[in-house]
Amino acid sequence: MAHITAMAMDQSPPAGSCIRVAAFLSTGEFLIHRLNYTNPQYRTAPVSYRPPANTSRTSPIIKAVYHHPLLVTLSQSFTLSIYDVSSDIIRLTQSLTSFTSFPPTSLVLSTPSSTIYKLVVAYAIPVYPAHWSVGATELIIAGSSIQPSQSFSAPSLGFSSDTPSPLHSSMTVQSTRTIRSIDVPQGWIDERKLRAMREQWGRKLSQIADTQTDGKWIVLAPGDQVPYLAGYTPPHVPFPSSSSTSPVGATSTTQSTNVMKASPMQSETGLQLYRLSLPPHSSSVSASPPKLTFVRTLHGQSGPVSALALADGRCVSLAHNGSIWVWDLENGTGAEVAACDEPAIGIPPKPRQGTVVFDERRIISSLESNVVVRRFDI
């Protein structure tokens, strides 16, 4: 049976009282629904797209962003697909693939002008020999009209185009820039660059739980401390059995008990905070390159992180144990808005995968079948 793998809400200004929502199915098909939030009973037929074949490009879709008439999807095989949804006939304009980028990932779509879209993709990158860090790619996408002087620039790193790109086609990538947290400078390396490389090398992770970006900041949550992923087993020691020289009448028994031990689900998790700098495009030799700079480690979250949400310089982190923290990234300060709901000692429960979203007034979190709405103000 087909099921929903991802959803995306239209970010463009709503037309009247209608909003658009794109829903992506495990079959590779997706539908765009128009919903009237003042009259929920009013319904219109959704616009649908069914790919010629169910391939890794179209299924499963793990992320999507939508700003009408532009729709961008990301599949689990890390293929970006760009669609023009300006009419009832949805048109695939371009697809791009990366062989050096991996989930978890985050997409942020903005509109610097009425004819240009900017897509920022944050993702996990491999670090030799068996570790991970974070990278980001900026893609400039032409809107409904494009000046003849603009053209497509194929990236040397990150995504490469799988489809031809007409010089003046709308809804296609015009330029890309990629930046990585760990990057080896070309040529000879001085002591300052070597020290910076060693510092970032020390921040590599064996697993990544989640990464999120708002286009200015990137937050990276380690997955190393999830006990069942790390092979954690509850500790126990047997009581010594009675020896063969025990007095007459004594019985030989073997007993065991669980040792009360602090659960790994309560251990502190540090989130890595990076500043993403993407200066305006320029052909000047002296133009500043894009930068991904480590800022600080955010301490306070108890237990391994299940999910992150990031917007407008704020980050919300949800742990497997149910605890929630809210962070002001500019100041590096955080506050706990929900304590963990698991015992601090004893056998740790199986980690629960969750999701979290927020706006300026509410945090909505989901763990297993529980959905909780909280109001906050920091």
Buried (B, 14 or more C-beta within 10 A) or exposed (E): EEEEBBBBEBBEEEEEEBBBBBBBBBBBBBBBBBBBEEEEEEEEEBBBBEBEEBEEBBBBBBBBBBBBBBBBBBBBBBBBBBBBBBEEEBBBBBBBBBEBBBBBBBBBBBBEEEBBBBBBBBBBBBBEEEBBBBBBBBBBBBBEEBEEEBEBBEBEBBBEBEEEBEEEBBBBBBBBBBBBBBBEEEEEEEEEEEEBBEEBEEBBBEBBBBBBBBBBBBBBBBBBBBBBBEEBEEEEEEEEEEEEEEEEEEEEEEEEEEEEEEBBBBBEBBBBBBBBEBEEEEEEEEEEEBEBBBBEEBEBBBBBBBBBBBBEEBBBBBBBBBBBBBBEBEEEEBEEBBEBEBEEEBBBBEBBEBBBBBEEEEBBBBBEEEEEEBEBEE
